[in-house]
Amino acid sequence: MFSSSDVIFVKTVKTNTRESRPIPAAANTSFYPAHIYMKSDYVDAVSEVTSGHIPVPIHAHDFYEIIYFRNSIGAEYLIGSDRYRIQKGDIILTAPGVAHCPFLPDPMPEPYLRYCLRLSADFIHQVTRMHMGEDTPYTPESFLLRTSGTRWEFLGELFHQSVVESEEQKTGWELALVGSTIQLLIHLHRAQMAQANAPMKAETPQLVDHVLEYIENHLREKITLADVAHHFYVSQSTITQTFRNKLGLSFYRCVTQRRLIAARRLIESGLSMDQVSEQVGFQDYSSFFRAFKQEYGVSPRQFRTMQTK
């Protein structure tokens, strides 16, 4: 039985599509739109194909992202500080603010295929109140679900339905998209509870994982390649080659990306820009400003304004 608040939710969803916000010019233009924006207020559903080896930067979103992997190409996926080898049928949910990225093989044996759903935190909270009847919002944690050979294999069809509704946009497609997405969330919640005592194990940590964790734990400090190499008893060239081969970027570029991900969270928390730049390890606001604008195409203050709209 729907409550009055549920009826409001359904009415709101019917107008969930809006014109995309203008995308500022950024150094990272091929990746920028999904870096920050959703196109709708509630759910985006897309089919994505990557045909060549294109390194994807470590990044984080302000929304939930759920990916269904349609094939196995030997890719790995970093979620926070954990790295997983991806198989066909795997589902990864990443929560807002959690750093993540794929490690794609080079060369790639075939195109990298996946379905991707992006869900706003407001959508997640409204679904929680509707189907759980709880005042405290359900906030899913990041996790990986392996569906191949399990009772969860059918979840791939829900992703497919969502993408088809979004692409064809027939009469009532918004509600159909929301309906399949809600079903998916319920089943993912059940699956997460079912595997609570036996979660998927991450890959055995390698040098890249240890260095990434070191960077995350020392963001406020000065981080140099020489110091990190000394800490792990390896040469600087070993770390440089490891980052080039695994992430497709330099050690210092990775440090900057991690600092900026942390900065976005602090900006949203309301800290002053000087406090933010200091807490994520920039020497001064000018350096922080330049790095932020180069990465995202907007200034830190413009980013804060965008988040309040």
C-alpha positions in Angstrom: 0.0 0.0 0.0 1.5 3.3 -1.0 1.7 6.2 1.5 1.2 9.8 0.5 5.0 10.2 0.4 5.2 7.3 -2.1 2.7 9.0 -4.4 4.8 12.2 -4.4 7.8 10.1 -5.3 6.1 8.6 -8.3 4.9 12.0 -9.5 8.4 13.4 -9.2 10.0 10.6 -11.1 7.8 11.2 -14.1 9.7 14.4 -14.7 13.1 13.0 -13.9 14.7 13.9 -17.2 16.1 17.3 -17.7 18.4 19.0 -20.1 22.1 18.2 -19.4 23.9 20.8 -17.5 26.5 22.7 -19.6 29.8 20.8 -19.5 32.8 23.1 -18.9 35.8 22.7 -21.1 38.3 20.4 -19.2 41.6 18.8 -19.9 39.9 15.5 -19.4 37.0 16.1 -21.7 36.5 12.5 -22.8 35.8 11.5 -19.2 34.5 14.7 -17.6 30.7 14.4 -17.9 30.5 11.2 -16.0 33.1 12.6 -13.6 30.6 14.9 -11.9 27.3 15.0 -13.6 24.2 12.9 -13.9 21.8 13.8 -16.8 18.7 13.1 -14.7 17.6 13.8 -11.1 17.3 10.1 -10.3 18.5 7.4 -12.7 20.8 7.3 -15.7 21.1 4.0 -17.6 23.6 3.5 -20.4 25.4 0.8 -22.3 29.1 1.5 -22.6 31.7 0.1 -24.9 35.5 0.7 -24.8 37.2 -0.6 -28.0 40.8 0.3 -27.3 43.0 0.6 -24.3 42.1 4.0 -22.8 43.5 4.6 -19.3 40.7 5.8 -17.0 41.8 8.1 -14.1 41.1 7.2 -10.5 38.0 9.1 -9.8 34.9 9.4 -7.5 31.3 10.5 -8.0 28.7 12.3 -6.0 26.2 9.6 -6.9 26.0 5.8 -6.7 27.2 3.9 -9.7 26.3 0.2 -10.4 28.2 -1.6 -13.3 27.3 -4.9 -14.8 30.2 -6.4 -16.7 29.1 -8.1 -19.9 32.3 -9.9 -20.8 35.6 -11.0 -19.4 38.7 -9.3 -20.8 41.2 -9.8 -18.0 40.4 -6.4 -16.5 40.8 -5.6 -12.8 38.8 -3.0 -10.8 40.0 -0.8 -8.0 37.4 0.1 -5.3 38.9 2.2 -2.6 42.1 0.3 -1.6 40.8 -3.1 -2.8 41.5 -4.5 -6.3 39.4 -7.2 -7.9 39.7 -9.4 -11.0 36.5 -8.9 -13.1 34.5 -11.8 -14.6 31.5 -11.8 -16.9 28.4 -11.2 -14.9 30.1 -9.4 -12.0 28.3 -6.4 -10.5 30.2 -3.5 -8.8 28.4 -0.9 -6.7 30.4 2.2 -5.8 29.1 4.7 -3.2 29.5 8.4 -3.5 33.0 9.6 -2.7 34.7 6.2 -3.1 37.8 6.3 -5.4 37.6 3.7 -8.2 38.8 2.9 -11.7 39.3 -0.1 -14.0 42.7 -1.5 -14.8 42.3 -2.5 -18.5 44.8 -5.0 -20.2 47.0 -3.7 -22.9 46.4 -4.8 -25.6 42.7 -5.6 -25.0 41.6 -9.0 -26.4 38.1 -7.6 -27.2 36.0 -4.5 -26.5 35.2 -3.8 -22.8 31.4 -4.1 -22.5 29.2 -3.0 -19.5 25.9 -1.7 -18.5 26.1 1.3 -16.1 23.4 2.7 -13.8 24.0 6.0 -12.0 21.6 6.7 -9.1 21.4 10.0 -7.1 21.6 9.8 -3.3 18.1 11.3 -3.2 16.7 8.5 -5.3 18.3 5.9 -3.0 16.8 7.6 0.1 13.3 7.8 -1.4 13.4 4.2 -2.4 14.5 3.3 1.1 11.5 5.1 2.6 9.1 3.5 0.1 10.1 -0.2 0.3 11.7 -0.4 3.7 9.5 2.0 5.6 12.5 3.4 7.5 13.3 6.9 8.4 17.0 6.3 8.4 18.1 6.3 4.7 19.6 3.1 3.4 23.1 3.9 2.3 24.6 1.0 0.3 28.3 0.4 0.8 30.6 -0.3 -2.2 30.9 -4.0 -3.0 31.3 -6.6 -5.7 28.8 -9.3 -6.4 29.7 -12.4 -8.6 26.6 -13.6 -10.3 27.9 -16.2 -12.7 26.7 -19.7 -11.7 24.6 -18.3 -8.9 20.9 -17.5 -8.2 21.7 -13.9 -9.1 22.5 -14.4 -12.8 19.1 -13.0 -13.7 20.2 -9.5 -12.5 21.8 -8.9 -15.9 18.4 -8.8 -17.5 17.3 -6.0 -15.2 20.3 -4.0 -16.3 19.4 -4.7 -19.9 15.8 -3.6 -19.4 16.9 -0.4 -17.8 19.2 0.5 -20.6 16.6 -0.4 -23.3 13.9 1.8 -21.6 16.4 4.7 -21.4 17.4 4.3 -25.1 14.0 3.8 -26.7 12.1 6.2 -24.4 8.7 4.8 -25.3 5.5 6.0 -23.4 6.0 5.6 -19.7 9.7 4.8 -20.0 10.6 6.8 -17.0 8.5 4.8 -14.6 9.6 1.5 -16.3 13.2 2.6 -15.8 12.6 3.4 -12.1 10.7 0.1 -11.7 13.5 -2.1 -13.0 16.0 -0.1 -11.0 14.1 -0.5 -7.8 13.9 -4.3 -8.4 17.6 -4.3 -9.0 18.3 -2.4 -5.7 16.2 -4.8 -3.7 17.9 -7.9 -5.1 21.3 -6.3 -4.6 20.5 -5.5 -1.0 19.4 -9.2 -0.5 22.6 -10.4 -2.2 24.7 -8.2 -0.1 23.1 -9.5 3.1 23.4 -13.1 1.8 27.2 -12.7 1.3 27.8 -10.7 4.4 29.7 -13.6 6.1 31.6 -14.5 2.9 32.3 -11.3 0.9 34.3 -11.4 -2.3 38.0 -11.4 -1.6 40.2 -8.8 -3.2 43.3 -9.8 -5.1 46.4 -10.3 -3.1 47.9 -6.8 -2.6 50.8 -5.9 -4.9 53.1 -3.0 -4.9 50.6 -0.7 -6.6 48.0 -1.4 -3.9 50.4 -0.7 -1.1 51.6 2.5 -2.7 48.0 3.7 -3.3 47.1 3.0 0.3 50.2 4.9 1.4 49.2 7.9 -0.7 45.7 7.8 0.7 47.0 7.8 4.3 49.5 10.7 3.7 47.5 13.1 1.6 48.0 16.0 4.0 51.8 15.6 3.8 54.4 16.2 1.1 54.6 13.0 -0.9 57.6 12.4 -3.1 58.6 9.5 -5.3 61.9 9.2 -3.6 60.3 8.9 -0.1 57.8 6.3 -1.3 60.4 4.2 -3.0 62.6 4.3 0.1 59.5 3.4 2.3 58.9 0.2 0.2 62.6 -0.6 -0.5 62.2 -0.4 -4.2 63.7 1.9 -6.9 61.9 5.0 -8.1 61.9 3.5 -11.6 60.0 0.4 -10.3 57.2 2.6 -8.9 57.1 4.7 -12.1 56.9 1.7 -14.3 54.3 0.0 -12.1 52.0 3.1 -12.3 52.5 3.4 -16.0 51.7 -0.2 -16.6 48.8 -0.6 -14.2 47.1 2.9 -14.2 48.4 4.4 -17.4 49.6 7.5 -15.6 52.5 8.9 -13.6 53.0 8.5 -9.9 52.6 12.3 -9.3 49.5 12.5 -11.5 47.9 9.8 -9.3 48.8 11.7 -6.2 47.1 14.8 -7.5 44.0 12.8 -8.5 43.7 11.4 -5.0 44.2 14.8 -3.4 41.4 16.3 -5.6 39.0 13.4 -4.9 39.5 14.1 -1.2 39.2 17.9 -1.8 35.7 17.4 -3.4 34.4 15.7 -0.3 35.8 18.5 1.9 34.3 21.2 -0.3 30.9 19.6 0.0 31.4 19.4 3.8 31.5 23.3 3.9 35.2 23.9 4.8 36.8 27.0 3.5 38.9 26.7 0.4 42.1 27.5 2.3 41.3 24.7 4.8 40.5 22.3 2.0 43.8 22.9 0.1 45.8 22.6 3.3 44.1 19.3 4.4 44.7 17.6 1.1 48.4 18.6 0.8 48.6 21.5 -1.5 51.2 24.1 -0.6 48.8 27.0 -1.2 45.4 27.8 -2.7 46.8 28.9 -6.0 48.3 25.5 -6.6 45.1 23.8 -5.5 43.0 26.1 -7.8 45.1 25.3 -10.9 45.1 21.6 -10.3 41.3 21.5 -9.6 40.4 23.5 -12.7 42.7 21.5 -14.9 41.2 18.2 -13.7 37.5 19.2 -13.6 37.2 22.3 -15.9 35.7 24.5 -13.1 37.2 26.3 -10.1 36.7 24.9 -6.6 34.2 27.7 -5.8 32.3 27.0 -9.0 32.2 23.3 -8.0 30.7 24.2 -4.6 28.1 26.5 -6.3 27.1 23.6 -8.7 26.6 21.2 -5.8 24.2 23.6 -4.1 21.9 24.0 -7.1 
